[in-house]
Amino acid sequence: MKAFIRKLSGILDWISGAICATVLAGLCIVIVYSVIMRFIFNNPVTWQYELTLVGLCWAIFIGMPMTFHKEEHLRLTFVSNKLSPKVWTVYMDVIDLLLIAFLITGIVCSFSIIKSTWSTYYKTIAIRNGVYYLAFPIGCAFSIVHLIDLILNRKPEDAPTAQKEMEA
């Protein structure tokens, strides 16, 4: 089971990276095009704003799981770094379980928003409004897999120590 979750976590991290890279590259192209059209040709692009909003939302919420996979997500460590390795392991597992509960709640709650906005479209682009909100439950689901992988593979030896902090 641990090996399957580890492999799935790696695959989802690759998918997240590919989606984020594609979306951010597309956003760069769209924004440069928009700036050229506005300032050189004096012909502003009306659809750029809404497409940028959707793209940034996807980049943020699909990029979120990548921070969990690499254990680079924001956390307050001034308490956890002072704990003994065994207590640290339990403490971090509890924190990650609370995060999983929050992410599951986010997934469940987001479905009603997606459902209520799915039938409407943006004014300037042919994309359903629900697509904007769809990135959130996908990012949450990917994050849950990464957190489960962290919990299953966390060992007391991974606990931060004063020596490790000095080396970092």
C-alpha positions in Angstrom: 0.0 0.0 0.0 2.8 2.4 0.9 4.5 1.8 -2.4 1.3 2.4 -4.4 0.6 5.7 -2.5 4.2 6.8 -3.1 4.0 6.0 -6.8 0.5 7.7 -7.1 1.9 10.7 -5.3 4.7 11.0 -7.8 2.4 10.6 -10.8 0.0 13.3 -9.4 3.0 15.6 -8.7 4.1 15.2 -12.4 0.5 15.9 -13.6 0.3 19.0 -11.4 3.6 20.2 -12.7 2.6 19.7 -16.3 -0.7 21.4 -15.8 0.9 24.4 -14.0 3.7 24.7 -16.6 1.2 24.7 -19.4 -1.2 27.1 -17.8 1.6 29.5 -16.8 3.1 29.4 -20.3 -0.3 30.1 -21.8 -0.9 33.0 -19.4 2.5 34.5 -20.4 1.6 34.3 -24.1 -1.9 35.7 -23.5 -0.7 38.6 -21.3 2.1 39.6 -23.7 -0.4 39.4 -26.6 -2.8 41.6 -24.6 -0.1 44.2 -23.8 1.0 44.4 -27.4 -2.6 44.7 -28.6 -3.3 47.4 -26.1 -0.2 49.6 -26.2 1.1 49.1 -29.8 -2.1 48.6 -31.8 -4.5 50.5 -29.4 -6.9 47.6 -29.6 -7.4 46.1 -26.1 -8.2 42.4 -25.8 -11.5 42.0 -23.9 -11.2 38.3 -23.1 -7.8 38.4 -21.6 -9.0 39.4 -18.1 -11.4 36.5 -17.6 -9.0 34.0 -19.2 -6.2 35.2 -16.8 -8.5 34.8 -13.8 -9.3 31.2 -14.7 -5.7 30.4 -15.5 -4.3 31.9 -12.3 -7.0 30.0 -10.3 -5.9 26.7 -11.9 -2.2 27.5 -11.4 -2.7 28.2 -7.7 -5.0 25.3 -6.8 -3.2 22.7 -9.0 0.2 24.0 -7.8 -0.9 23.7 -4.1 -0.4 19.9 -4.1 3.1 20.3 -5.3 4.1 22.1 -2.1 2.7 19.2 -0.1 4.6 16.6 -2.2 7.9 18.4 -1.7 7.0 19.3 2.0 7.5 23.0 1.2 4.0 24.1 2.3 3.7 26.9 4.9 3.8 25.6 8.5 4.7 27.1 11.8 7.6 25.1 13.1 8.6 27.0 16.3 6.6 24.4 18.3 7.2 21.2 16.3 11.0 21.8 16.1 11.3 21.7 19.9 9.6 18.3 20.2 11.3 14.9 20.7 11.5 12.9 17.5 8.7 10.4 18.5 6.4 13.2 19.7 7.2 15.2 16.6 6.1 12.3 14.4 2.7 12.0 16.2 2.3 15.8 16.2 3.0 16.1 12.4 0.6 13.1 11.7 -2.2 14.8 13.7 -1.6 18.1 11.8 -1.7 16.3 8.5 -4.8 14.4 9.5 -6.5 17.8 10.3 -5.4 19.1 7.0 -6.9 16.1 5.2 -10.2 16.7 7.1 -10.1 20.3 6.0 -9.4 19.3 2.4 -12.2 16.7 2.3 -14.6 19.4 3.7 -13.4 21.7 0.9 -14.0 19.1 -1.8 -17.5 18.4 -0.5 -18.5 22.0 -0.2 -17.1 22.9 -3.6 -19.4 20.6 -5.5 -22.4 22.7 -4.8 -20.6 25.8 -6.1 -19.5 24.0 -9.2 -23.0 22.6 -9.8 -24.6 26.0 -9.4 -22.2 27.7 -11.8 -21.8 25.0 -14.4 -24.7 26.2 -16.6 -23.4 29.7 -17.0 -20.6 31.0 -19.1 -18.1 33.8 -18.9 -19.1 36.9 -20.9 -16.0 37.1 -23.1 -14.7 33.5 -23.3 -16.6 30.2 -24.1 -15.7 28.6 -20.8 -18.3 27.5 -18.1 -18.0 29.4 -14.8 -17.8 26.1 -13.0 -14.4 25.4 -14.6 -13.0 28.2 -12.5 -14.1 26.4 -9.3 -13.2 22.9 -10.5 -9.5 23.4 -9.9 -10.1 23.6 -6.1 -11.4 20.0 -5.5 -8.9 18.6 -7.9 -6.1 20.3 -6.0 -7.5 19.2 -2.7 -7.7 15.5 -3.9 -4.1 15.6 -5.1 -3.1 17.2 -1.8 -4.8 14.5 0.2 -2.8 11.8 -1.6 0.4 13.6 -0.9 -0.5 14.0 2.8 -1.3 10.3 3.1 2.1 9.6 1.5 3.8 11.8 4.1 2.0 10.2 7.0 2.8 6.7 5.8 6.5 7.4 5.2 7.2 9.8 8.2 9.8 8.4 10.6 11.1 9.8 13.9 14.5 10.1 12.2 13.0 12.8 9.9 12.4 15.1 12.9 14.3 18.4 12.7 17.2 18.7 15.1 19.4 21.6 16.0 22.2 20.1 13.9 19.9 19.8 10.8 18.8 23.4 11.3 22.4 24.6 11.4 23.1 22.8 8.1 20.1 24.2 6.4 
